Amino acid sequence: MAYKPGYLSLLESGKFERRIQKARELLSSCTVCPQTCQVNRLEGETGECRIGSRARVSSYGPHLGEESPLRGWRGSGTIFFSGCNLHCQYCQNASISQSGGGREVSPEQLAGMMLSLQERGCHNINFVSPTHVGPQIMEAVYVAAKQGLTLPLVYNTGGYDSIQMLELFSGIVDIYMPDMKYADPQAGETYSRIESYPTVNQHAVKEMHRQTGDLVLDEQGIAVKGLLIRHLILPHQLAGSAQILKFIAEEISRNTYLNLMDQYRPSYRAHRYPELNRRLTREEFAEVKKLASELGLERGDRH
């Protein structure tokens, strides 16, 4: 039996419109994310994310570089949003996340992108950096669902998400894919210009898992629901990988689908930080992989 995305049930119940209304109310004195800038984005004011009342899209299309349960053989239908609520000093996509560029889109235009990706055969709709435009995404999903969208939705986030907004997405998002970037709040402040990252991130990941559980695959190995965590390993153990893996194993699930990423390279402003100004070593990556195995975190990508 084919998987039925949660947002279709919400649409049928008639409760979707109320969710959109509540989400849009957060934009009037913005508390969409934990930055709580309290600017009136409905009137075009901007805060840390540099995005006003409408989402901006940098690009969209089938993506074959995502995790195997997402990309399958036809690709993950990625939509890359401009702007970000984080300011990672080593961001490899800084031209998108920090510029505030891209094309401003209406809910109808964003819905059209989703339907286009579905028509092209993508396995899912993958919202990349959605945190700061959650209300806009929700409104567009409503439009797309009424026009025939049936694919699972992936919330592909930096992990600095508010519980309030995540609760509004409950039953709408099928697959959560958060980063877990840091175990030390000082690292978050220094390298991403953000306060209390570990506390906010851990609460958010717990809520995501509460909503969707461990990652579920269909008979063809394609993800349809659940949690998938990404962790980018930084040089000199700056991310606190050991503490993050222990948190996942002990407080989320040892069956968590975990992507341990070794592709760190100095980008954007990383050259300003000597400790970040080199690639990860094979030994550093091997040490984290070994710990994951010892903790029973065997499910996921290792590259």
Summary of the structure (lengths in Angstrom):
residues: 303
radius of gyration: 18.3
end to end distance: 32.9
largest distance: 54.4
contacts: 1054
relative contact order: 0.13
helix: 41%
strand: 16%
